[in-house]
């Protein structure tokens, strides 16, 4: 009897292939999570926990000139992944771009 099913069951992927190809999606999601956390979530948390201007003025008046500059510079969130000239983003970008190009040319 011929098979009249227009949608045959797809072949199950080889577990070995899943292990070696699954890391690409995991790396992309990891990079996305790190960027969201560093640029959005931590910036919001830092902003919400920051002292008000009145509290800041009272505490800064008691410091020396150099200490005042250091205290004022620490009031803004600086993303951790931008340290080291953004090498983290350059490295992740190279990995994800290389994988995308290899997949595009390989297929």
Beta strands, then each sheet from edge to edge (+ up, - down):
end
